[in-house]
Amino acid sequence: MARRRLAAPAQRFALFAAVQVAVVLLALGYGCQMASAGHATAEQRLASALNSTLTAKGPIVVTITEDIVLTQALPYMSGSHSIVIKGACGSRKCVVDGAGKYGIFSSYGRKLTIKDLILRNAGEGAVSSKTDLRLTRVVLTGNRGTAVTVANGWNVWHIGDCHFENNDGSALVLSTSGSGKVVGTTFRSNRAGGNGGAVLIDARADSYVFDHVTLDSNTAGKSGGGIFIEGLYAPYPERMKVLISGCKFTKNVAKGGPGGALAVGSYLEARICRTSIAGGGNTAKGGKGNDVALVSSDFQKLPTAVSFCPKKGLSLFVVPVPKIPMVEHPIARENCAVC
C-alpha cells in the first residue's frame, strides 16, 4: 500500500508534464495543420526554423525533406548570420507551394542560399531578397508578382542551373547595386505587363553577367521581351558593364515597344558575345529591333554602347536622339575584340 501511495503523486506529475508539453507544442504550431499534439507538420517546422533566424548565434541550415503547401505566409528572415535552405527529397526536388496566395521566402540579413527546390504558385513572389542571394538548381514556376527579386544596397547575387517558367511580373527583378551572374539557366514563357518579360534590371552596379542562359517565348507588355536593362545615373566616370555570352534568345515578344529579345537603356556598356539572337523569331512592336533595341542614351558624355560579336543578320533598332547639347547618341558596333 505504501508503494502505491508513493506512485500516485508520480503518476499525477507525469500526466501534468504530458499536458504541458502538448500545450507548448500547440502554441508553437503554425497554421491549422497539426497531426497530433506531439507532431508538427513540415510547414510548422519550416516556419519555426525561419523564425529562429533573428536570434541565431551562428549560420542556419534548413533542410526540407517533404513537399509543403502553405496555409499562411512564412516568417520573414533576418539576422546577422547566413541562411541555407535546401531540399533533400532523394531523386526529385522538394516542392514549396504558395497555394496561389502567399509569398514564400523573404529575407533581410547577411546571406541567403536556396538550392534543390521547386518554388511554385507564390501569390506575392517566390523569393524576395534584401540580402546577398545564391540560387542553385531551383525551379520557379507559376509564381505571381515576380518569381525572384533582389533589392536594397550593394547585395550581390548568383543564379546557377535554375529554371524559370510561366511566371507573371518579370521572372527576375534586380534593383540592387551589387554585381551578379546568371549561369546555365533557362527562362521560358514568363510574362510581364511592363518592361522585361523574363528579366528586368533597373539599377547601378559594376557588372552583370549572363553566361549560357536560354530565353525562350517570354513576353513583355512594353519593351524587352526577354531582358530589359536600365542603368541608373551616378556621377561616375564609367558606365555599368553587362556581358551576355553564349546565350540564346528565341521567340521573345515585346508587345508595346522595341527590343523583342533585348532592350538596353541608359548608362551602360553591353557586350553581346557568341550569342544566338538573329533569326530566332523574336518580335517587337512595329518591328523596331525585333532582336535588340537601344531605347535611350546617356548624358555627361557617357553614351549607351553595345558591342556585338557577331552582328550579322541582327534586327537592331537605335532610338533617335534629339540634337540637344549633353545628349549623346547610342553606339552600336561589331567589335569582337571585347569578347
Disulfide bonds with the S-S distance in Angstrom:
Cys89-Cys94 1.76
Cys273-Cys339 1.84
Cys309-Cys336 2.01
